[in-house]
Amino acid sequence: MIILHEYPLNMVDHYGFRKFCNTIQPLFKVVSRNTIKADILKIYDVEKHKTMKLLNKTHGRIAITTDLWTANHQNKGYMTITTHFIDNNWVLQNRLIRFVYVPCPHTRDVLTKVLKDCFYEWNIDRKLSTLTVDNCSTNDAVVGDLLNDLPRVSLMLRGSLFHMRCCAHILNLIVQDGLSVIGDVIAKIRESVAYWSASPKRVQRFDEAAHQESIESTKKLALDCKTRWNSTYLMLETAFNYKEAFIRLQLREPQYNCLPTEEEWHMAEQVSSKLKVFYDTTLLFSGTQFPTSNVYFPKICQIKLGLFSWLNCDNDVIRNMAKKMDDKFSKYWDVTHGVMGVAIILDPRYKMKLLDFFFPRIYGEGGQYQIMRIRKIFLDLFSEYHSKQCSRQKRPSYIETSSQMTTQSDDQEFFNDFEMFVNEDPSAIEWKSELESYLEEKLLPRTPDFDVLGWWKANGSKYPILQNVARDILAIPISTVASKSAFSTSGNVVSPHRRRLHSHTLEALMCSHNWLWGDIKSN
C-alpha cells in the first residue's frame, strides 16, 4: 500500500493509523518504520527478479528511454532508465528498471557507464533496439560511446537506427521558436493572468467582471510554465475567453496596466489557432498510454504541410512564425527517422501508400529519393531478420533419416544432396513472397480503433518474419515521456519532509511502484 500509493514510510507510527488497525484487529501488532523499510527492500528484490525474468523471456527486442532529474529537496541528480517492449501476449509494456542517483558532474563518461552497467546487470545488452533521449550534445556523445562499446552485430542494422531523438522535446523547440515572434504579446497576457490570479480578492473581482460580461466559461485562469509551450497555449486559450473581462477591469483598476491592445489580442488569437495541431500532437507524444510507434508519422507530416501553407499566408506575423518553425523543423526532421518510416509501413492501413502520398508533398523533387531510402531500410531489416531466422532453424529431420539409409539408389542420394543444398541456402523467393504478399495486399479500412498489435498477433503464421520486425519496431517510443513521468511520482516521494530518504530506498520505492502497477494493469 505504501509503495503503490506513495504514502510516507512513517505512517505506521501515526496514531490514527495504529488506532485504525487496532479497530480492525486488536491482536495485530503494527510494525515500526524500520521494519517497513526492510520489507520494502525485500519486495524490491522479489519484484526485480520477476521483472528480469519478464524481460529475458520476452521474444522481441527492448527499447530504452532515459532522462535526468534533480530532486529539489535533496539537490541530487537521478537518472531514470525505462524499458519498452511487446510481451509474448502482444501487449505493449514498459518497466522502469533504474532510478539511480548519479553524482555530479553528469559527464558523458558518467552517464555512459550508468547505462552500460544497467544493460549488463539486466542482461539486455544484446536485446536492445533503440535509445530515446533528449536533444543535447551530451546525449549525442553518450549514444556514440554506447555504439562503440556495444556489440554492433546484436543491434538492428548494426546500430544505424539506435539513436532516437525525443520528438516531444523537438516539438517544444519548434513551437518555442514560433512563439518568440509574438513574445511581447504573450508577456502582456501572462502578466495580466498573473495580476488577476495573485490574490483571492483579485480572483473574486475577476469572477465578478466575467459574470457581468455574461462569460459562460468555467475554466480558471492559470499561469503558464515558460519552458512548456503547451501550458502557454492553454493559458492563451483560457485568456481569450475572458478578453472582455480584462477590458472591463482595466477601466476600473488603475494599477492594471498590461492589457494587450485590440490588435495584439487579434494577433495572439491567430497564432494560437495555428498551434492547435501542435497541441494535439504533443498530447499524442506525451500520452500516458504510450501508443505504438506507427501513430506518429502522419502527425509529423500534418505539421510539415501546415507549415508550408503558413509560409504563404498574407499575415506577416504568421509567415514569420512559420519561417522560424520550419527552420527548426528542418534541423531535426529534414530526414524522416527510419523507425517512423518502417513503423508506418508495418501498419496494414497505410504500408508504402502513405509514404507515396506525403513524401512528394513534403520533399518535392527529393520525395522519391526519401521513399526509396525508407524502403531500403525496410528491406534491409527484413533481410536481416530473415537471415537470423534461417540461422536458428535446425537441419530438417528428413536429412538425418536419409543419411541413415544404407540401401538407396544413386538417384535418391543425388536428390537428397540437392534438397540439403536448397534448405541450407536461404531462399530469396520465400522471403520475397512474404514481403511482396504483404505490400501488395489491399489496405485495411482506416478505422480509429484499429488494434495494430492484435492484427500482427493474428497474422504471425502468414507473415512470420514481418511479425518479428513489427514486434520490435512498434514497441519503440519516440519520446522520453515514460521516463519523465517517473519524476512526477518521485516529486511526491521526495517531499520536503522526506529529504533524508536514502537514494537506494528511493530507487526501491520508485521501481517497485512501477513494477507492481505494471502487474496490476497486465492482470
TIGUKOL-891869 format. One record per residue (C-alpha): x, y, z negated. Coordinates in pm, whole numbers, plus 50000, padded with zeros to 5 digits. Layout:
N
+-------+-------+-------+
|  east | north |    up |
+-------+-------+-------+
|     X |     Y |     Z |
...
+-------+-------+-------+
This chain:
523
+-------+-------+-------+
|  east | north |    up |
+-------+-------+-------+
| 50000 | 50000 | 50000 |
| 50281 | 50240 | 49913 |
| 50461 | 50162 | 50241 |
| 50153 | 50173 | 50464 |
| 50007 | 50496 | 50328 |
| 50325 | 50685 | 50232 |
| 50237 | 50704 | 49864 |
| 50512 | 50809 | 49619 |
| 50701 | 50524 | 49458 |
| 50640 | 50665 | 49109 |
| 50262 | 50637 | 49149 |
| 50294 | 50316 | 48945 |
| 50394 | 50537 | 48650 |
| 50089 | 50764 | 48686 |
| 49840 | 50740 | 48400 |
| 49539 | 50741 | 48632 |
| 49673 | 50457 | 48848 |
| 49758 | 50245 | 48544 |
| 49411 | 50304 | 48396 |
| 49254 | 50212 | 48732 |
| 49448 | 49882 | 48743 |
| 49360 | 49810 | 48380 |
| 48991 | 49864 | 48454 |
| 49001 | 49610 | 48737 |
| 49210 | 49352 | 48550 |
| 49317 | 49423 | 48190 |
| 49566 | 49135 | 48197 |
| 49758 | 49278 | 48495 |
| 50084 | 49444 | 48399 |
| 50173 | 49736 | 48627 |
| 50539 | 49719 | 48729 |
| 50789 | 50004 | 48700 |
| 50915 | 50236 | 48973 |
| 51246 | 50046 | 48991 |
| 51064 | 49716 | 49041 |
| 50855 | 49872 | 49319 |
| 51172 | 49995 | 49488 |
| 51325 | 49646 | 49468 |
| 51006 | 49492 | 49608 |
| 51006 | 49742 | 49897 |
| 51362 | 49643 | 49987 |
| 51258 | 49275 | 49981 |
| 50963 | 49348 | 50210 |
| 51202 | 49538 | 50438 |
| 51432 | 49234 | 50465 |
| 51142 | 48996 | 50536 |
| 50984 | 49225 | 50796 |
| 51321 | 49294 | 50956 |
| 51374 | 48921 | 51008 |
| 51025 | 48889 | 51162 |
| 51085 | 49186 | 51392 |
| 51424 | 49049 | 51501 |
| 51256 | 48719 | 51582 |
| 50987 | 48900 | 51782 |
| 51246 | 49090 | 51988 |
| 51461 | 48783 | 52050 |
| 51175 | 48561 | 52165 |
| 51034 | 48828 | 52399 |
| 51096 | 48721 | 52758 |
| 51137 | 49069 | 52903 |
| 51387 | 49348 | 52860 |
| 51378 | 49610 | 52586 |
| 51376 | 49988 | 52645 |
| 51518 | 50225 | 52384 |
| 51423 | 50577 | 52276 |
| 51627 | 50770 | 52023 |
| 51629 | 51114 | 51863 |
| 51784 | 51311 | 51575 |
| 51604 | 51485 | 51288 |
| 51721 | 51689 | 50990 |
| 51527 | 51646 | 50667 |
| 51454 | 51997 | 50538 |
| 51452 | 51895 | 50173 |
| 51771 | 51690 | 50195 |
| 51969 | 51872 | 50467 |
| 52063 | 51531 | 50605 |
| 52058 | 51417 | 50965 |
| 51873 | 51097 | 51057 |
| 51864 | 50906 | 51384 |
| 51565 | 50701 | 51493 |
| 51607 | 50409 | 51732 |
| 51283 | 50268 | 51872 |
| 51238 | 49963 | 52095 |
| 50969 | 49934 | 52363 |
| 50875 | 49605 | 52525 |
| 50591 | 49396 | 52661 |
| 50548 | 49089 | 52444 |
| 50474 | 48738 | 52564 |
| 50099 | 48808 | 52546 |
| 50145 | 49103 | 52780 |
| 50077 | 49366 | 52516 |
| 50287 | 49685 | 52517 |
| 50469 | 49709 | 52185 |
| 50710 | 49946 | 52014 |
| 50911 | 49889 | 51698 |
| 51129 | 50129 | 51502 |
| 51448 | 49934 | 51429 |
| 51665 | 50202 | 51266 |
| 51605 | 50519 | 51070 |
| 51965 | 50572 | 50984 |
| 52145 | 50853 | 50807 |
| 52413 | 51000 | 51036 |
| 52671 | 51221 | 50861 |
| 52790 | 51537 | 51034 |
| 52932 | 51613 | 51280 |
| 52692 | 51449 | 51528 |
| 52950 | 51398 | 51799 |
| 52925 | 51167 | 52099 |
| 53153 | 50913 | 51932 |
| 52946 | 50902 | 51613 |
| 52614 | 50866 | 51797 |
| 52754 | 50607 | 52039 |
| 52884 | 50396 | 51751 |
| 52548 | 50406 | 51569 |
| 52366 | 50292 | 51883 |
| 52617 | 50020 | 51970 |
| 52620 | 49882 | 51615 |
| 52239 | 49870 | 51622 |
| 52228 | 49689 | 51958 |
| 52478 | 49428 | 51842 |
| 52318 | 49381 | 51499 |
| 51976 | 49324 | 51654 |
| 52121 | 49108 | 51934 |
| 51960 | 49313 | 52210 |
| 52275 | 49441 | 52382 |
| 52214 | 49203 | 52677 |
| 51839 | 49268 | 52699 |
| 51838 | 49646 | 52744 |
| 51660 | 49817 | 53032 |
| 51685 | 50193 | 52973 |
| 51777 | 50452 | 52711 |
| 51548 | 50758 | 52694 |
| 51700 | 51069 | 52533 |
| 51653 | 51445 | 52525 |
| 51836 | 51662 | 52774 |
| 52160 | 51780 | 52619 |
| 52524 | 51737 | 52713 |
| 52600 | 51524 | 52406 |
| 52332 | 51272 | 52501 |
| 52465 | 51262 | 52857 |
| 52809 | 51179 | 52719 |
| 52664 | 50912 | 52487 |
| 52489 | 50741 | 52778 |
| 52816 | 50744 | 52975 |
| 53007 | 50590 | 52685 |
| 52746 | 50318 | 52638 |
| 52757 | 50229 | 53007 |
| 53136 | 50190 | 52978 |
| 53108 | 49965 | 52672 |
| 52801 | 49753 | 52750 |
| 52831 | 49463 | 52997 |
| 52711 | 49616 | 53324 |
| 52612 | 49278 | 53462 |
| 52344 | 49248 | 53193 |
| 52179 | 49580 | 53288 |
| 51928 | 49642 | 53566 |
| 52115 | 49720 | 53889 |
| 52437 | 49738 | 53686 |
| 52312 | 50031 | 53479 |
| 52211 | 50266 | 53762 |
| 51863 | 50306 | 53602 |
| 51984 | 50307 | 53241 |
| 51962 | 50680 | 53168 |
| 51608 | 50821 | 53130 |
| 51565 | 51190 | 53052 |
| 51275 | 51280 | 52823 |
| 51002 | 51413 | 53054 |
| 50815 | 51585 | 52771 |
| 51130 | 51785 | 52696 |
| 51179 | 51870 | 53066 |
| 50817 | 51980 | 53089 |
| 50868 | 52207 | 52790 |
| 51175 | 52365 | 52953 |
| 50985 | 52419 | 53280 |
| 50689 | 52592 | 53116 |
| 50903 | 52798 | 52878 |
| 51080 | 52946 | 53182 |
| 50743 | 53025 | 53337 |
| 50603 | 53185 | 53021 |
| 50908 | 53411 | 52995 |
| 50755 | 53613 | 53284 |
| 50477 | 53735 | 53053 |
| 50683 | 53721 | 52733 |
| 50582 | 54073 | 52627 |
| 50212 | 53998 | 52666 |
| 50239 | 53672 | 52472 |
| 50427 | 53857 | 52198 |
| 50137 | 54103 | 52163 |
| 49879 | 53823 | 52143 |
| 50096 | 53635 | 51895 |
| 50129 | 53946 | 51681 |
| 49751 | 54001 | 51698 |
| 49684 | 53644 | 51585 |
| 49939 | 53676 | 51307 |
| 49786 | 54004 | 51189 |
| 49428 | 53877 | 51166 |
| 49520 | 53547 | 51002 |
| 49765 | 53689 | 50749 |
| 49525 | 53705 | 50454 |
| 49180 | 53577 | 50352 |
| 49044 | 53934 | 50363 |
| 49157 | 53985 | 50723 |
| 49025 | 53642 | 50826 |
| 48687 | 53738 | 50678 |
| 48684 | 54071 | 50865 |
| 48779 | 53894 | 51188 |
| 48497 | 53640 | 51147 |
| 48251 | 53925 | 51086 |
| 48366 | 54101 | 51403 |
| 48333 | 53780 | 51605 |
| 47980 | 53732 | 51469 |
| 47888 | 54089 | 51562 |
| 48012 | 54028 | 51916 |
| 47798 | 53708 | 51930 |
| 48106 | 53492 | 51993 |
| 47998 | 53130 | 51950 |
| 48343 | 52971 | 51947 |
| 48414 | 52763 | 51635 |
| 48789 | 52747 | 51692 |
| 49004 | 52923 | 51436 |
| 49295 | 53149 | 51524 |
| 49618 | 52956 | 51496 |
| 49971 | 53091 | 51528 |
| 50190 | 52901 | 51773 |
| 50533 | 52748 | 51736 |
| 50758 | 52940 | 51977 |
| 50959 | 52631 | 52073 |
| 50647 | 52428 | 52162 |
| 50479 | 52576 | 52465 |
| 50165 | 52362 | 52428 |
| 50094 | 52531 | 52093 |
| 50137 | 52868 | 52271 |
| 49887 | 52755 | 52534 |
| 49632 | 52659 | 52266 |
| 49689 | 52992 | 52085 |
| 49622 | 53182 | 52410 |
| 49311 | 52977 | 52493 |
| 49165 | 53046 | 52148 |
| 49260 | 53415 | 52157 |
| 49082 | 53462 | 52492 |
| 48755 | 53350 | 52332 |
| 48789 | 53628 | 52072 |
| 48905 | 53903 | 52309 |
| 48605 | 54128 | 52233 |
| 48655 | 54083 | 51859 |
| 49015 | 54200 | 51888 |
| 48900 | 54507 | 52084 |
| 48628 | 54589 | 51828 |
| 48868 | 54556 | 51534 |
| 49125 | 54782 | 51700 |
| 48874 | 55065 | 51681 |
| 48819 | 55007 | 51309 |
| 49169 | 54917 | 51188 |
| 49435 | 55191 | 51234 |
| 49719 | 54960 | 51128 |
| 49634 | 54710 | 51403 |
| 49836 | 54850 | 51693 |
| 49942 | 54548 | 51900 |
| 49626 | 54493 | 52107 |
| 49707 | 54394 | 52469 |
| 49569 | 54617 | 52743 |
| 49288 | 54500 | 52970 |
| 49542 | 54436 | 53246 |
| 49761 | 54233 | 53010 |
| 49463 | 54023 | 52898 |
| 49378 | 53951 | 53262 |
| 49740 | 53861 | 53340 |
| 49764 | 53623 | 53043 |
| 49434 | 53455 | 53136 |
| 49550 | 53397 | 53492 |
| 49879 | 53244 | 53379 |
| 49708 | 53029 | 53118 |
| 49463 | 52889 | 53373 |
| 49757 | 52769 | 53583 |
| 49907 | 52589 | 53285 |
| 49611 | 52353 | 53237 |
| 49774 | 52081 | 53449 |
| 50092 | 52112 | 53242 |
| 49897 | 52084 | 52919 |
| 49713 | 51771 | 53036 |
| 50043 | 51616 | 53149 |
| 50205 | 51699 | 52816 |
| 49921 | 51523 | 52635 |
| 49981 | 51222 | 52857 |
| 50358 | 51224 | 52797 |
| 50304 | 51272 | 52425 |
| 50020 | 51026 | 52384 |
| 50013 | 50820 | 52069 |
| 49921 | 50510 | 52270 |
| 50244 | 50530 | 52477 |
| 50096 | 50431 | 52815 |
| 50278 | 50217 | 53071 |
| 50526 | 50391 | 53300 |
| 50305 | 50375 | 53612 |
| 50078 | 50658 | 53495 |
| 50336 | 50939 | 53501 |
| 50440 | 50972 | 53865 |
| 50107 | 51108 | 54002 |
| 50106 | 51381 | 53735 |
| 50457 | 51495 | 53826 |
| 50358 | 51507 | 54193 |
| 50050 | 51709 | 54099 |
| 50269 | 51961 | 53915 |
| 50508 | 51997 | 54209 |
| 50225 | 52055 | 54457 |
| 50072 | 52306 | 54216 |
| 50399 | 52498 | 54205 |
| 50409 | 52504 | 54586 |
| 50065 | 52662 | 54602 |
| 50150 | 52920 | 54333 |
| 50463 | 53025 | 54523 |
| 50229 | 53154 | 54796 |
| 49996 | 53332 | 54553 |
| 49914 | 53701 | 54614 |
| 49968 | 53779 | 54245 |
| 50330 | 53882 | 54186 |
| 50328 | 53757 | 53826 |
| 50204 | 53410 | 53922 |
| 50454 | 53397 | 54208 |
| 50746 | 53493 | 53984 |
| 50634 | 53243 | 53722 |
| 50613 | 52967 | 53984 |
| 50961 | 53054 | 54116 |
| 51119 | 53017 | 53772 |
| 50932 | 52694 | 53704 |
| 51015 | 52548 | 54044 |
| 51386 | 52618 | 53994 |
| 51380 | 52431 | 53663 |
| 51172 | 52151 | 53815 |
| 51427 | 52106 | 54091 |
| 51712 | 52096 | 53840 |
| 51573 | 51785 | 53669 |
| 51320 | 51629 | 53908 |
| 51454 | 51719 | 54253 |
| 51518 | 51345 | 54287 |
| 51249 | 51113 | 54153 |
| 51390 | 50869 | 53899 |
| 51395 | 50514 | 54031 |
| 51198 | 50381 | 53734 |
| 50900 | 50609 | 53802 |
| 50909 | 50526 | 54174 |
| 50925 | 50150 | 54117 |
| 50657 | 50169 | 53846 |
| 50407 | 50323 | 54088 |
| 50482 | 50053 | 54348 |
| 50405 | 49796 | 54078 |
| 50060 | 49948 | 54032 |
| 49838 | 49746 | 54272 |
| 49612 | 50051 | 54313 |
| 49892 | 50252 | 54479 |
| 50201 | 50049 | 54583 |
| 50401 | 50225 | 54857 |
| 50098 | 50425 | 54974 |
| 50128 | 50687 | 54701 |
| 50492 | 50749 | 54791 |
| 50396 | 50771 | 55159 |
| 50132 | 51029 | 55066 |
| 50318 | 51251 | 54819 |
| 50684 | 51248 | 54925 |
| 50641 | 51420 | 55266 |
| 50440 | 51693 | 55089 |
| 50699 | 51734 | 54814 |
| 51027 | 51686 | 55001 |
| 50923 | 51794 | 55352 |
| 51164 | 51657 | 55612 |
| 51354 | 51472 | 55340 |
| 51042 | 51283 | 55235 |
| 51115 | 50979 | 55449 |
| 51465 | 50951 | 55305 |
| 51326 | 50962 | 54949 |
| 51072 | 50693 | 55037 |
| 51347 | 50469 | 55170 |
| 51558 | 50538 | 54860 |
| 51284 | 50422 | 54622 |
| 51204 | 50128 | 54849 |
| 51569 | 50021 | 54844 |
| 51579 | 50038 | 54463 |
| 51265 | 49825 | 54453 |
| 51407 | 49569 | 54698 |
| 51741 | 49557 | 54514 |
| 51561 | 49499 | 54183 |
| 51352 | 49224 | 54336 |
| 51659 | 49059 | 54487 |
| 51844 | 49079 | 54153 |
| 51556 | 48918 | 53963 |
| 51518 | 48654 | 54232 |
| 51886 | 48561 | 54211 |
| 51872 | 48532 | 53832 |
| 51561 | 48316 | 53851 |
| 51729 | 48085 | 54103 |
| 52039 | 48053 | 53884 |
| 51824 | 47946 | 53588 |
| 51639 | 47678 | 53778 |
| 51757 | 47324 | 53728 |
| 51853 | 47098 | 54014 |
| 51539 | 46920 | 54141 |
| 51481 | 46576 | 53994 |
| 51445 | 46410 | 54332 |
| 51816 | 46472 | 54394 |
| 51908 | 46269 | 54087 |
| 51671 | 45994 | 54196 |
| 51819 | 45979 | 54543 |
| 52173 | 45964 | 54407 |
| 52079 | 45658 | 54201 |
| 51951 | 45471 | 54504 |
| 52213 | 45227 | 54627 |
| 52014 | 45089 | 54919 |
| 51907 | 45365 | 55155 |
| 51958 | 45435 | 55519 |
| 52219 | 45671 | 55657 |
| 51939 | 45892 | 55786 |
| 51789 | 45918 | 55438 |
| 52127 | 46012 | 55289 |
| 52170 | 46276 | 55559 |
| 51834 | 46436 | 55484 |
| 51892 | 46418 | 55110 |
| 52207 | 46625 | 55160 |
| 52009 | 46866 | 55374 |
| 51739 | 46906 | 55106 |
| 52011 | 46972 | 54848 |
| 52158 | 47245 | 55067 |
| 51819 | 47408 | 55114 |
| 51744 | 47412 | 54741 |
| 52087 | 47538 | 54638 |
| 52066 | 47833 | 54879 |
| 51811 | 48095 | 54763 |
| 51564 | 48117 | 55044 |
| 51520 | 48467 | 55176 |
| 51198 | 48351 | 55337 |
| 51046 | 48257 | 55000 |
| 51113 | 48584 | 54819 |
| 51029 | 48794 | 55121 |
| 50695 | 48619 | 55147 |
| 50613 | 48706 | 54784 |
| 50726 | 49065 | 54824 |
| 50559 | 49120 | 55159 |
| 50243 | 48947 | 55043 |
| 50215 | 49190 | 54751 |
| 50290 | 49502 | 54955 |
| 50059 | 49403 | 55242 |
| 49771 | 49302 | 55018 |
| 49482 | 49551 | 55013 |
| 49496 | 49817 | 54741 |
| 49270 | 49769 | 54441 |
| 49000 | 50028 | 54367 |
| 49135 | 50326 | 54172 |
| 48937 | 50282 | 53851 |
| 49045 | 50482 | 53543 |
| 49006 | 50187 | 53304 |
| 49227 | 49958 | 53515 |
| 49447 | 49732 | 53298 |
| 49776 | 49701 | 53488 |
| 49928 | 49466 | 53227 |
| 49624 | 49240 | 53237 |
| 49647 | 49228 | 53617 |
| 50013 | 49125 | 53614 |
| 49948 | 48869 | 53343 |
| 49674 | 48712 | 53556 |
| 49879 | 48718 | 53879 |
| 50202 | 48570 | 53747 |
| 50159 | 48242 | 53936 |
| 50103 | 48432 | 54260 |
| 50392 | 48677 | 54214 |
| 50630 | 48518 | 53959 |
| 50937 | 48729 | 54041 |
| 50747 | 49056 | 54068 |
| 50578 | 48975 | 53739 |
| 50919 | 48969 | 53569 |
| 51009 | 49303 | 53728 |
| 50675 | 49451 | 53619 |
| 50721 | 49329 | 53262 |
| 51047 | 49523 | 53229 |
| 50966 | 49835 | 53430 |
| 50617 | 49905 | 53294 |
| 50744 | 49897 | 52935 |
| 50988 | 50185 | 52989 |
| 50886 | 50510 | 52814 |
| 50973 | 50835 | 52988 |
| 50968 | 51047 | 52672 |
| 51113 | 51024 | 52322 |
| 50773 | 51083 | 52162 |
| 50776 | 50742 | 51994 |
| 51098 | 50831 | 51812 |
| 50980 | 51184 | 51734 |
| 50655 | 51053 | 51586 |
| 50857 | 50883 | 51313 |
| 50970 | 51228 | 51199 |
| 50616 | 51342 | 51125 |
| 50585 | 51044 | 50891 |
| 50928 | 51100 | 50740 |
| 50831 | 51459 | 50663 |
| 50567 | 51316 | 50429 |
| 50807 | 51061 | 50282 |
| 51089 | 51309 | 50216 |
| 50873 | 51559 | 50027 |
| 51017 | 51832 | 49800 |
| 50957 | 51603 | 49501 |
| 51146 | 51313 | 49664 |
| 51454 | 51486 | 49798 |
| 51678 | 51249 | 49598 |
| 51545 | 50945 | 49781 |
| 51841 | 50733 | 49892 |
| 51890 | 50703 | 50269 |
| 51875 | 50322 | 50252 |
| 51543 | 50336 | 50066 |
| 51413 | 50589 | 50317 |
| 51507 | 50360 | 50607 |
| 51335 | 50067 | 50436 |
| 51018 | 50273 | 50389 |
| 51017 | 50410 | 50743 |
| 51092 | 50086 | 50926 |
| 50864 | 49874 | 50709 |
| 50584 | 50126 | 50764 |
| 50623 | 50085 | 51140 |
| 50653 | 49706 | 51131 |
| 50357 | 49648 | 50901 |
| 50130 | 49875 | 51106 |
| 50257 | 49708 | 51424 |
| 50149 | 49369 | 51293 |
| 49813 | 49505 | 51179 |
| 49738 | 49661 | 51519 |
| 49851 | 49345 | 51701 |
| 49610 | 49136 | 51497 |
+-------+-------+-------+
